[in-house]
Amino acid sequence: MPIVAQSTETDWVSRFADDVIAESERRAPGKPVVVASGLSPSGPIHLGNLREVMTPHLVADEIRRRGHEVRHLISWDDYDRYRKVPAGVPGTDPSWAEHIGKPLTSVPAPAGSAYPNWAEHFRAAMTEALAELGVEYDGISQTEQYTAGAYRAQILHAMKHRADIDAILDRYRTKDKPAKAPQGQKQGQKQGQKPPEEAELEAAEGSGAAAEDDGSGGAAGYFPYKPFCGGCGKDLTTVTAYDDETTALTYTCAECGFSETVLLSEFNRGKLVWKVDWPMRWAYEGVIFEPSGVDHSSPGSSFVVGGQIVREIFDGVQPIGPMYAFVGISGMAKMSSSKGGVPTPADALKIMEAPLLRWLYARRRPNQSFKIAFDQEIQRLYDEWDALERKVADGSVLPADAAAYSRATSTAAGELPRTPHPLPYRTLASVVDITAGAEEQTLRILSELDPARPLASLDEARPRLDRAQNWITSQVPAEARTIVRAELDRELLDSLDARGRESLRLLLEGLDSHWSLDGLTTLVYGVPKVMEGLAPDAKPTAELKTAQRSFFALLYRLLVGRDTGPRLPTLLLAVGADRVRTLLGG
């Protein structure tokens, strides 16, 4: 049975579930609880955007565990305008700029894509990642909604109340020009902003685009609706006339000069501007819970303005929900940042198992920022995860940690796939590094790690083994990979003094009797102790640590030709006893 939280004082998910259930019963008693997320497939959907999904997913899943019916809506904002050609997207070039202003579903997919348009290309990768993460949701294509006329009544209502909407927006408008960027700083880049591989990944405002204008404000007045041009298909249009009675709407296009008059009561080729569209959907869908990024805390943000528009224009109620902090990335290799420098959930799932990625979002309150590791830190992260699993198994885990673990490893629908025989991630990474992924040799080494419970098949170590191998091949630079020496370093061996040669003799003498991961750990740490006249279980001192570091560096130089490398016990197992003896002069 999945572990459930016992204390709402320490478990943020349970607290929000309590609030959402109570609010849903107040607003819509007897109806399914509705939580929402929004994603714009304008490019790679990154790990910052994933918080937009995981926060309501975890709350929705807790509500399901309690036996309530809940809908998690994900609005795919594929009817948003194409704003720019994202940097570094394979299969694109500057010619894609000709599509700026069109709906994302009207823009060709990158060259070589199996999908019919830009939006579906980038949505597909996120859809696959959400399935692997166990996220249950109802997907809504905004292209389908708008072109089918689903929001026609809401659009006509917004147009009828355009002056009221304009008055709300005008409270937050400013006539100030944007400040000039300091010399050497690009427009749009904040002072001190980090490069993409180190930057915090913030989700776009809500799900739409923060830069979208408030609406058409030509000589005919303000209109909260933008038609897509019947000539060029772009939204570079201005409404020049509108009749509330007949719904006759006239617009002109600044791009191609096209102009036409249509009946808005029948016209489905356009959309409400973002700051009106979002609150309209809150009321239309009856959304109870939806989080928003910290950028919404500023006056004039879509969430703040939307709260007034949904109440004053659409007679609805703003969702409850936290503002969530940014997600940082630790050390993603540039070689893996081919998608514009923003790592995606699919990128993370190549190097870590789904429960671990879920855990990162579950264990931190939404207003707490955190980092997702693509560098060596992922090994420490897995160590922390394995330690948590041991605490869960022996019953010593704290309630909040137990709840986060349960949310990471299971959903209301059941357990997520697990690695049957989970070996330490750092060990797996070292082994596949040394063996270059050769399966027969990898199995030999891994089966010797724990003689009491030997690995019978590599499948028992998957998918963690595959994730570790992907990490080595995609995130560890070639110059940092481990290459075992082909022959012994005779010059180095001949230069050793009597003390150095004795330390190697003690190691070689103990190989057979210590040939396991734990045994070799005891051996390599114990040799310097013996050399210092200490007992094998002596506690480390500053002098002993210095002696151990010198001994380790000698072994690394003899085995891999440099001063550092994978953990020595793992390295020795990987090299094999016979070859170790050869390279150490035994």
C-alpha positions as CSV (number, residue, x, y, z in Angstrom):
1,M,0.0,0.0,0.0
2,P,1.3,3.5,-0.8
3,I,2.5,5.5,2.2
4,V,0.2,8.5,3.0
5,A,1.1,11.5,5.0
6,Q,0.2,11.5,8.6
7,S,0.8,15.2,9.3
8,T,-0.5,18.0,7.2
9,E,1.7,20.4,9.2
10,T,4.8,19.1,7.5
11,D,3.4,17.9,4.1
12,W,2.6,20.7,1.7
13,V,0.7,18.5,-0.7
14,S,-1.8,17.3,2.0
15,R,-2.3,20.9,3.1
16,F,-3.2,22.1,-0.4
17,A,-5.4,19.0,-0.9
18,D,-7.3,20.0,2.2
19,D,-7.8,23.5,0.9
20,V,-8.7,22.5,-2.6
21,I,-11.3,19.9,-1.5
22,A,-12.9,22.4,0.9
23,E,-12.9,25.2,-1.8
24,S,-14.4,22.8,-4.4
25,E,-17.2,21.8,-2.0
26,R,-17.9,25.5,-1.5
27,R,-17.9,26.5,-5.1
28,A,-19.2,23.3,-6.9
29,P,-20.5,20.8,-4.4
30,G,-20.8,17.3,-5.8
31,K,-18.8,18.0,-8.9
32,P,-15.3,16.8,-9.8
33,V,-12.5,18.9,-8.4
34,V,-10.7,20.7,-11.2
35,V,-7.0,21.6,-11.1
36,A,-5.2,23.1,-14.1
37,S,-1.8,23.6,-15.8
38,G,-0.9,25.3,-19.0
39,L,2.0,24.6,-21.4
40,S,2.9,26.4,-24.5
41,P,4.7,24.2,-27.1
42,S,6.5,27.2,-28.6
43,G,9.8,25.3,-28.2
44,P,11.3,22.7,-25.9
45,I,9.2,22.5,-22.7
46,H,11.8,22.7,-20.0
47,L,12.2,21.5,-16.4
48,G,11.0,24.9,-15.1
49,N,7.7,24.4,-17.0
50,L,7.4,20.9,-15.4
51,R,6.7,22.6,-12.0
52,E,3.6,24.1,-13.6
53,V,2.4,20.5,-14.1
54,M,3.9,18.6,-11.1
55,T,2.5,21.0,-8.4
56,P,-1.2,20.4,-9.4
57,H,-0.5,16.8,-10.3
58,L,0.7,16.0,-6.8
59,V,-2.3,17.8,-5.3
60,A,-4.7,16.1,-7.7
61,D,-3.2,12.7,-6.9
62,E,-3.5,13.2,-3.2
63,I,-7.2,14.1,-3.7
64,R,-7.6,10.9,-5.8
65,R,-6.0,8.9,-3.0
66,R,-8.7,10.2,-0.7
67,G,-11.4,8.9,-3.0
68,H,-12.5,12.1,-4.7
69,E,-13.1,12.5,-8.4
70,V,-10.6,15.1,-9.8
71,R,-9.7,16.4,-13.2
72,H,-6.2,17.7,-13.9
73,L,-6.5,19.8,-17.0
74,I,-3.4,20.6,-19.1
75,S,-4.1,23.3,-21.6
76,W,-1.8,23.0,-24.6
77,D,-1.6,26.6,-25.7
78,D,-0.9,25.6,-29.3
79,Y,-3.0,28.5,-30.6
80,D,-0.5,31.0,-29.2
81,R,1.4,33.1,-31.8
82,Y,4.8,32.0,-32.9
83,R,7.1,34.7,-31.5
84,K,10.6,33.8,-32.5
85,V,12.8,31.0,-33.8
86,P,14.3,29.4,-30.6
87,A,18.1,29.3,-30.6
88,G,19.7,25.9,-31.2
89,V,16.7,23.9,-32.3
90,P,17.9,21.2,-34.8
91,G,16.1,21.3,-38.1
92,T,15.4,25.1,-38.1
93,D,17.2,28.1,-39.6
94,P,16.4,31.8,-39.9
95,S,13.8,31.2,-42.6
96,W,11.4,30.0,-39.9
97,A,11.1,33.7,-38.9
98,E,8.7,34.1,-41.8
99,H,6.1,32.3,-39.7
100,I,6.3,34.7,-36.8
101,G,2.7,35.8,-35.9
102,K,1.0,32.5,-37.0
103,P,-0.6,30.1,-34.5
104,L,1.9,27.5,-33.4
105,T,-0.2,24.8,-35.1
106,S,0.2,26.6,-38.4
107,V,4.0,26.7,-38.3
108,P,5.9,23.8,-39.9
109,A,7.7,21.4,-37.6
110,P,11.5,21.4,-37.6
111,A,13.0,19.6,-40.6
112,G,13.0,15.9,-40.2
113,S,10.2,15.8,-37.6
114,A,7.6,13.1,-37.8
115,Y,4.9,15.6,-36.6
116,P,2.7,17.8,-38.8
117,N,3.5,21.1,-37.1
118,W,5.6,23.0,-34.6
119,A,3.3,22.6,-31.7
120,E,2.8,18.9,-32.1
121,H,6.5,18.4,-32.4
122,F,7.3,19.9,-29.1
123,R,4.2,18.6,-27.3
124,A,5.1,15.0,-28.2
125,A,8.3,15.0,-26.2
126,M,6.4,16.4,-23.1
127,T,3.6,13.9,-23.6
128,E,6.0,11.0,-23.5
129,A,7.7,12.4,-20.4
130,L,4.5,12.9,-18.5
131,A,3.4,9.3,-19.3
132,E,6.7,8.1,-17.8
133,L,6.3,10.3,-14.8
134,G,2.8,8.8,-14.2
135,V,1.0,12.1,-14.6
136,E,-2.7,11.6,-15.3
137,Y,-4.4,14.5,-17.0
138,D,-7.0,15.7,-19.5
139,G,-5.2,17.4,-22.4
140,I,-7.0,20.4,-24.1
141,S,-5.7,21.8,-27.4
142,Q,-6.5,25.5,-27.5
143,T,-6.4,25.3,-31.3
144,E,-9.2,22.8,-31.3
145,Q,-11.2,24.8,-28.7
146,Y,-11.0,28.1,-30.6
147,T,-11.4,26.7,-34.1
148,A,-14.4,24.6,-33.0
149,G,-16.1,27.7,-31.6
150,A,-16.1,26.4,-28.0
151,Y,-15.5,29.8,-26.6
152,R,-17.8,31.8,-29.0
153,A,-20.1,32.9,-26.2
154,Q,-17.2,34.0,-24.0
155,I,-15.6,35.9,-26.9
156,L,-18.8,37.8,-27.7
157,H,-19.2,38.5,-24.0
158,A,-15.6,39.9,-23.8
159,M,-16.1,42.0,-26.9
160,K,-19.4,43.4,-25.5
161,H,-17.5,44.4,-22.3
162,R,-14.3,45.5,-24.0
163,A,-14.5,49.0,-22.3
164,D,-14.6,47.4,-18.9
165,I,-11.7,45.1,-19.7
166,D,-9.7,48.1,-21.1
167,A,-10.4,50.0,-17.8
168,I,-9.1,47.1,-15.7
169,L,-5.9,46.7,-17.9
170,D,-5.4,50.5,-17.9
171,R,-4.9,50.4,-14.1
172,Y,-1.6,48.6,-14.7
173,R,-0.4,50.1,-18.0
174,T,2.6,52.3,-18.0
175,K,3.8,54.7,-20.6
176,D,7.4,54.4,-19.5
177,K,9.9,53.2,-22.1
178,P,11.9,50.1,-21.3
179,A,15.2,50.9,-19.6
180,K,18.2,50.8,-21.9
181,A,20.4,47.8,-21.2
182,P,23.8,48.5,-19.8
183,Q,26.7,48.3,-22.3
184,G,27.6,44.7,-23.0
185,Q,24.2,43.5,-21.7
186,K,21.7,42.3,-24.3
187,Q,18.1,43.6,-24.3
188,G,15.9,41.1,-22.5
189,Q,18.8,39.8,-20.3
190,K,18.6,40.8,-16.7
191,Q,21.7,42.1,-15.0
192,G,23.7,39.2,-13.6
193,Q,21.7,36.6,-15.6
194,K,23.4,33.2,-15.8
195,P,24.1,31.4,-19.0
196,P,21.5,28.8,-20.0
197,E,23.3,25.7,-18.6
198,E,23.4,27.4,-15.2
199,A,20.3,29.5,-15.3
200,E,17.1,29.1,-13.3
201,L,14.3,27.9,-15.6
202,E,11.2,30.0,-15.1
203,A,7.9,28.9,-16.5
204,A,6.3,31.3,-18.9
205,E,3.5,33.4,-17.3
206,G,0.7,31.0,-16.8
207,S,0.9,29.1,-19.9
208,G,0.7,31.8,-22.5
209,A,3.3,34.4,-23.3
210,A,4.2,37.3,-20.9
211,A,5.0,39.6,-23.8
212,E,1.7,39.3,-25.6
213,D,0.0,42.7,-26.0
214,D,-3.2,43.6,-24.2
215,G,-5.3,43.7,-27.4
216,S,-6.1,45.8,-30.5
217,G,-6.0,49.5,-29.7
218,G,-6.4,51.3,-33.0
219,A,-8.5,54.3,-33.9
220,A,-11.7,52.3,-33.4
221,G,-10.9,51.8,-29.7
222,Y,-9.8,48.8,-27.6
223,F,-10.6,45.2,-28.5
224,P,-9.6,42.1,-26.5
225,Y,-9.7,39.8,-29.6
226,K,-7.0,39.3,-32.3
227,P,-8.1,37.7,-35.6
228,F,-5.5,35.7,-37.5
229,C,-5.3,37.2,-41.0
230,G,-7.2,35.5,-43.8
231,G,-4.4,36.4,-46.2
232,C,-1.1,35.6,-44.5
233,G,-2.4,33.7,-41.4
234,K,-0.7,36.0,-38.9
235,D,-2.0,38.0,-36.0
236,L,-0.5,41.3,-37.0
237,T,-4.1,42.6,-37.3
238,T,-6.0,45.5,-36.0
239,V,-9.8,45.5,-35.5
240,T,-11.1,48.7,-37.2
241,A,-14.8,48.2,-36.6
242,Y,-17.2,46.0,-34.6
243,D,-21.0,46.0,-34.2
244,D,-22.3,44.5,-31.0
245,E,-25.7,43.8,-32.4
246,T,-24.7,42.0,-35.7
247,T,-21.2,40.9,-34.5
248,A,-19.8,42.2,-37.8
249,L,-16.1,42.7,-37.3
250,T,-13.7,44.4,-39.7
251,Y,-9.9,44.1,-39.4
252,T,-6.8,44.9,-41.5
253,C,-3.5,43.2,-41.5
254,A,-0.3,45.2,-41.1
255,E,1.8,42.4,-42.6
256,C,0.1,41.8,-46.0
257,G,-2.6,44.6,-46.2
258,F,-5.4,42.1,-46.3
259,S,-8.8,43.3,-44.9
260,E,-12.2,41.7,-44.5
261,T,-15.4,41.9,-42.6
262,V,-16.6,38.8,-40.8
263,L,-19.4,37.8,-38.4
264,L,-17.7,37.1,-35.1
265,S,-20.7,34.9,-34.2
266,E,-19.5,32.5,-36.9
267,F,-15.8,33.3,-37.2
268,N,-13.3,30.9,-35.6
269,R,-9.9,32.1,-36.7
270,G,-8.7,34.2,-33.8
271,K,-8.4,34.3,-30.1
272,L,-8.7,36.4,-27.0
273,V,-5.5,38.1,-25.9
274,W,-3.7,36.3,-23.1
275,K,-4.7,38.4,-20.2
276,V,-8.3,37.9,-21.1
277,D,-8.0,34.4,-22.4
278,W,-6.6,32.9,-19.1
279,P,-9.3,34.2,-16.8
280,M,-12.0,33.3,-19.3
281,R,-10.8,29.7,-19.1
282,W,-10.8,29.7,-15.3
283,A,-14.5,30.5,-15.4
284,Y,-15.2,28.2,-18.4
285,E,-13.6,25.2,-16.8
286,G,-14.4,25.9,-13.2
287,V,-10.8,25.7,-12.2
288,I,-10.3,25.5,-8.4
289,F,-6.5,25.2,-8.2
290,E,-3.8,26.4,-10.5
291,P,-0.3,27.5,-9.5
292,S,1.6,30.3,-11.1
293,G,5.3,31.4,-11.3
294,V,6.9,34.0,-9.1
295,D,6.7,36.5,-12.0
296,H,3.0,36.7,-11.2
297,S,3.7,38.5,-7.9
298,S,4.3,41.8,-9.8
299,P,1.5,44.3,-10.4
300,G,0.1,44.0,-13.9
301,S,1.0,40.3,-14.2
302,S,-1.4,38.0,-15.9
303,F,-2.5,36.3,-12.6
304,V,-3.1,39.6,-10.8
305,V,-5.0,41.2,-13.6
306,G,-6.8,37.9,-14.4
307,G,-8.2,37.8,-10.9
308,Q,-10.0,41.0,-11.5
309,I,-11.1,40.1,-15.1
310,V,-12.5,36.7,-14.1
311,R,-14.5,38.3,-11.3
312,E,-15.7,41.5,-13.0
313,I,-16.1,40.3,-16.5
314,F,-16.8,36.6,-16.5
315,D,-18.5,36.3,-13.1
316,G,-16.1,33.7,-12.0
317,V,-13.6,33.1,-9.2
318,Q,-9.8,33.1,-9.4
319,P,-8.3,29.7,-8.6
320,I,-6.4,29.2,-5.4
321,G,-2.8,28.1,-5.7
322,P,0.7,28.9,-4.8
323,M,3.3,30.9,-6.6
324,Y,6.2,28.6,-7.3
325,A,9.9,29.3,-7.3
326,F,12.3,28.7,-10.1
327,V,14.0,25.4,-10.9
328,G,17.8,25.6,-11.3
329,I,20.1,23.3,-13.4
330,S,23.4,22.1,-12.1
331,G,26.0,21.5,-14.7
332,M,24.3,20.3,-17.9
333,A,27.0,19.6,-20.4
334,K,26.8,21.9,-23.4
335,M,27.0,18.8,-25.7
336,S,23.5,17.9,-24.5
337,S,22.0,21.3,-24.8
338,S,21.2,21.1,-28.5
339,K,17.6,22.2,-27.9
340,G,18.4,25.8,-27.2
341,G,20.2,25.3,-23.9
342,V,17.2,24.4,-21.9
343,P,17.1,20.9,-20.5
344,T,13.7,19.2,-20.7
345,P,12.0,16.5,-18.7
346,A,13.0,14.1,-21.4
347,D,16.6,15.1,-20.9
348,A,16.4,14.5,-17.2
349,L,14.6,11.1,-17.6
350,K,17.5,9.9,-19.7
351,I,19.9,10.1,-16.7
352,M,17.5,9.6,-13.8
353,E,14.6,7.3,-13.0
354,A,11.1,8.8,-12.9
355,P,10.6,8.4,-9.1
356,L,13.7,10.4,-8.4
357,L,12.6,13.2,-10.7
358,R,9.1,13.2,-9.1
359,W,10.8,13.3,-5.7
360,L,12.7,16.5,-6.5
361,Y,9.3,18.3,-7.1
362,A,7.5,16.5,-4.2
363,R,9.9,17.1,-1.4
364,R,10.2,20.9,-1.8
365,R,7.3,23.3,-1.1
366,P,6.4,25.2,-4.3
367,N,7.9,28.4,-3.0
368,Q,11.2,26.8,-2.5
369,S,13.7,26.8,-5.4
370,F,15.8,23.7,-6.1
371,K,18.3,22.5,-8.6
372,I,18.2,19.4,-10.8
373,A,21.7,17.9,-11.2
374,F,23.2,17.0,-14.5
375,D,26.8,17.0,-13.2
376,Q,28.5,14.9,-10.5
377,E,25.9,16.1,-8.0
378,I,23.5,13.5,-9.4
379,Q,25.6,10.8,-7.7
380,R,25.1,12.5,-4.3
381,L,21.4,12.9,-5.0
382,Y,21.1,9.2,-5.7
383,D,22.9,8.4,-2.5
384,E,20.4,10.6,-0.6
385,W,17.5,8.8,-2.4
386,D,18.9,5.3,-1.5
387,A,19.4,6.4,2.1
388,L,15.7,7.5,2.2
389,E,14.6,4.1,0.8
390,R,16.5,2.4,3.6
391,K,14.8,4.5,6.2
392,V,11.4,3.7,4.6
393,A,12.3,0.0,4.8
394,D,13.4,0.0,8.4
395,G,10.6,2.3,9.6
396,S,12.8,5.2,10.8
397,V,11.6,7.7,8.1
398,L,10.0,10.9,9.2
399,P,6.3,11.4,8.2
400,A,6.9,14.2,5.7
401,D,9.8,12.3,4.1
402,A,7.6,9.2,3.9
403,A,4.9,11.2,2.2
404,A,7.3,12.6,-0.4
405,Y,8.7,9.1,-1.0
406,S,5.3,7.7,-1.5
407,R,4.3,10.5,-4.0
408,A,7.6,9.8,-5.8
409,T,7.2,6.1,-6.2
410,S,3.5,5.7,-6.7
411,T,0.3,7.5,-7.7
412,A,-3.3,6.7,-6.9
413,A,-3.3,4.4,-9.9
414,G,-0.4,2.3,-8.5
415,E,3.4,1.9,-8.2
416,L,5.7,3.3,-10.8
417,P,8.2,1.0,-12.4
418,R,11.3,0.4,-10.2
419,T,14.8,-1.1,-10.6
420,P,14.5,-4.6,-9.1
421,H,18.1,-4.6,-7.7
422,P,19.1,-1.0,-7.2
423,L,22.9,-0.7,-7.0
424,P,24.6,2.7,-6.1
425,Y,24.3,5.1,-9.0
426,R,27.9,6.2,-8.6
427,T,29.1,2.6,-8.8
428,L,27.1,1.9,-11.9
429,A,28.4,5.1,-13.5
430,S,32.0,4.1,-12.7
431,V,31.6,0.6,-14.1
432,V,30.0,1.6,-17.4
433,D,32.6,4.3,-17.7
434,I,35.5,1.8,-17.3
435,T,33.9,-1.0,-19.4
436,A,32.6,1.4,-22.1
437,G,29.2,-0.3,-21.6
438,A,30.5,-3.8,-22.6
439,E,27.6,-5.9,-21.1
440,E,29.6,-9.1,-20.4
441,Q,32.3,-7.3,-18.5
442,T,29.7,-5.0,-16.8
443,L,27.8,-8.1,-15.5
444,R,31.0,-9.7,-14.3
445,I,31.8,-6.7,-12.2
446,L,28.4,-5.9,-10.9
447,S,27.8,-9.6,-9.9
448,E,30.9,-9.3,-7.7
449,L,29.8,-6.2,-5.8
450,D,27.8,-8.1,-3.2
451,P,28.6,-11.8,-2.9
452,A,25.7,-12.3,-0.5
453,R,23.3,-11.1,-3.2
454,P,24.9,-11.4,-6.6
455,L,23.4,-9.8,-9.6
456,A,22.2,-12.6,-12.0
457,S,21.3,-10.4,-15.0
458,L,21.8,-6.8,-16.1
459,D,18.0,-6.5,-16.4
460,E,17.9,-6.6,-12.5
461,A,19.9,-3.4,-12.5
462,R,17.8,-1.6,-15.1
463,P,16.6,1.0,-15.7
464,R,19.0,2.6,-13.3
465,L,22.0,1.1,-15.1
466,D,20.8,2.6,-18.4
467,R,20.4,6.0,-16.8
468,A,23.9,5.9,-15.4
469,Q,25.3,4.9,-18.8
470,N,23.4,7.7,-20.4
471,W,24.8,10.1,-17.9
472,I,28.4,9.0,-18.6
473,T,28.0,9.2,-22.3
474,S,26.1,12.5,-22.5
475,Q,27.3,14.5,-19.5
476,V,30.8,13.5,-18.7
477,P,33.4,15.1,-21.1
478,A,35.6,12.8,-23.0
479,E,38.7,14.1,-21.2
480,A,37.1,13.1,-17.9
481,R,36.3,9.5,-18.9
482,T,38.3,6.6,-17.4
483,I,40.7,4.7,-19.6
484,V,42.6,1.9,-17.9
485,R,46.3,1.7,-18.8
486,A,47.2,-0.8,-21.4
487,E,50.6,-1.7,-19.7
488,L,52.3,-1.1,-16.4
489,D,54.1,2.2,-15.7
490,R,57.6,0.7,-15.2
491,E,59.2,4.1,-14.8
492,L,56.8,5.0,-11.9
493,L,57.2,1.7,-10.2
494,D,61.0,1.9,-10.4
495,S,60.9,5.3,-8.8
496,L,59.0,4.1,-5.7
497,D,60.8,4.0,-2.3
498,A,60.5,1.1,0.0
499,R,57.4,2.5,1.7
500,G,55.6,2.8,-1.6
501,R,56.5,-0.7,-2.7
502,E,55.4,-2.1,0.6
503,S,52.0,-0.4,0.4
504,L,51.4,-2.0,-3.0
505,R,52.5,-5.4,-1.7
506,L,50.0,-5.2,1.2
507,L,47.2,-4.3,-1.3
508,L,48.1,-7.1,-3.7
509,E,48.4,-9.6,-0.8
510,G,44.8,-8.8,0.4
511,L,43.1,-8.7,-3.0
512,D,41.7,-12.3,-3.0
513,S,40.4,-12.2,0.6
514,H,38.8,-8.8,0.1
515,W,37.3,-9.2,-3.4
516,S,34.0,-7.5,-3.0
517,L,33.0,-3.9,-2.9
518,D,32.9,-3.7,0.9
519,G,36.0,-5.8,1.2
520,L,38.1,-3.7,-1.2
521,T,36.8,-0.5,0.5
522,T,38.2,-1.9,3.8
523,L,41.4,-2.9,2.1
524,V,42.3,0.4,0.2
525,Y,41.5,2.5,3.3
526,G,43.3,0.0,5.6
527,V,46.6,-0.2,3.9
528,P,47.7,3.3,4.9
529,K,46.6,2.6,8.4
530,V,48.8,-0.5,8.6
531,M,51.7,1.5,7.1
532,E,51.2,4.0,9.9
533,G,51.2,1.2,12.5
534,L,47.5,1.6,13.2
535,A,44.8,-0.9,13.6
536,P,42.6,-1.5,10.5
537,D,39.6,0.1,12.3
538,A,41.5,3.1,13.6
539,K,39.7,6.4,13.3
540,P,41.0,8.8,10.7
541,T,43.3,11.6,11.7
542,A,44.6,14.5,9.6
543,E,47.9,12.7,9.1
544,L,46.2,9.5,8.2
545,K,44.0,11.2,5.6
546,T,47.1,12.7,4.0
547,A,48.7,9.3,3.8
548,Q,45.5,7.8,2.3
549,R,45.3,10.5,-0.3
550,S,48.9,9.9,-1.3
551,F,48.3,6.2,-1.6
552,F,45.1,6.6,-3.6
553,A,46.9,9.0,-6.0
554,L,49.6,6.4,-6.5
555,L,47.0,3.7,-7.4
556,Y,45.2,6.0,-9.8
557,R,48.5,6.9,-11.6
558,L,49.4,3.2,-12.0
559,L,45.9,2.1,-13.1
560,V,44.5,5.0,-15.1
561,G,47.4,7.4,-15.6
562,R,46.1,10.3,-13.6
563,D,45.7,11.4,-9.9
564,T,42.0,10.9,-9.6
565,G,39.3,8.6,-11.0
566,P,36.3,6.5,-10.0
567,R,36.1,5.2,-6.5
568,L,39.0,2.8,-6.1
569,P,37.1,-0.2,-4.9
570,T,34.8,0.0,-7.9
571,L,37.8,0.6,-10.2
572,L,39.7,-2.4,-8.8
573,L,36.6,-4.6,-9.4
574,A,36.2,-3.3,-12.9
575,V,39.9,-3.8,-13.9
576,G,39.9,-7.3,-12.5
577,A,42.3,-9.0,-10.1
578,D,44.7,-10.3,-12.7
579,R,45.1,-7.0,-14.5
580,V,45.4,-5.1,-11.2
581,R,48.3,-7.4,-10.3
582,T,49.9,-6.7,-13.7
583,L,49.5,-2.9,-13.5
584,L,50.7,-2.8,-9.9
585,G,53.8,-4.9,-10.6
586,G,52.6,-7.9,-8.8
